[in-house]
Amino acid sequence: MVAIEMRLPQLEECRHNTDTTKVKIFSGRANPVLAAEIAEYLGTGLSQIQIKNFSDGETYVQVQENVRGHDVFIIQPTCNPVNENLLELLLIIDALKRASANSITAVIPYFGYARQDRKTVGREAISAKLVADLITTAGANRVLAMDLHTGQLQGFFNTLTDHLYSTPVLHHYIASKKLADIVVVSPDAGGVERARVYAKKLDCPIAIVDKRRSAHNEAKVYHVIGDVKGKNAIIVDDMIDTAGTIAASAQMLIDEGASSVYAMAAHPVFSGKAVENLKNSPLKEVIVTNTIPLCAEAQGVSKIVQLSVATLLGEAIGRIHDDRSISEMFE
């Protein structure tokens, strides 16, 4: 695994000095390294909080410094273990609400349960909506999320929601490689819009993989729509879960004549045999961000490159506190 801290020129130019005297950054246990990077970007430290588990598994949270009248931000992706990290986020929000924080923003770099956003068969839960309701009910005044599985998830929250994209970080890295004859590949029909964004930035065509899902975490790749022969193919997606489909897509692209295949995704979920699938695939590089910390197995794979999104999140937090535009970051 290669870890790279990305400094984005467009953000360095607009970076402003946020007065952090009334800002508190708290971290849950899901991704404390990212939280520390965000606090460093803002020129402050992480605030003190105690989080522990009782012998029966119950989670205990105590805020250990004064937050009355402060704008507080909680950095907590709801990644594996999903349920534990989600409950921890809710308890931190509740503790801060009861401590009279002026405002509470749940910074969720990765929003778990996002794929359960509709009923696909009878009598199943729309879990994404329930989780969004829980976060609001706990006391969050605002949600700051990154690369939601679908854009309409913003409407699931009955509170202010800001949606960030890791596109600047991922694009900056792949553009720095100066690859020739690029084609951006969507791993399914649903990701075409995302592929178009990258294709426009890289000034290249797109291709689509015909993928059909037969069950949860199971999908089959049938054929490629578009010309990939002799090109450097870049598969773009919002997350890599078991990596079975993306590995199969990479092999199909090679079989169709692609010179090389890269994969880019915001969220390295990496469940099941994901790392093994990536290692055995023809992918030249797997480029992800640090919205989710990598497991030990993934850290030992040289083709996995992890980029930091701390600059993006830190800048957004500063702008929220200062009542400045977040959309300007992506213009």
Buried (B, 14 or more C-beta within 10 A) or exposed (E): BEEBEBEBEEBEEEBEEBEBEBBBBBBBBBBBEBBBBBBBBBEBEBBEBEBEEEEEEEBEBEBEEEBEEBBBBBBBBBBBEBEBBBBBBBBBBBBBBEBEBEBBBBBBBBBBBBBBBEEEEEEEEBBBBEBBEBBBEBBBBBBBBBBBBBEEBBEBBEBBBBBBBBBBBBBBBBEEEEBEBBBBBBBBEEBEEBBBBBBEBBEBBBBBBBBEEEEEEEBEBEEBBBEBEEBBBBBBBBBBBBBBBBBBBBBBBBEBEBBBBBBBBBBBBBBEBBBBBBBEBBBBBBBBBBBBBBBEBBBEBEBBBBBBBBBBBBBBBBBBBBEBEBEEBEE
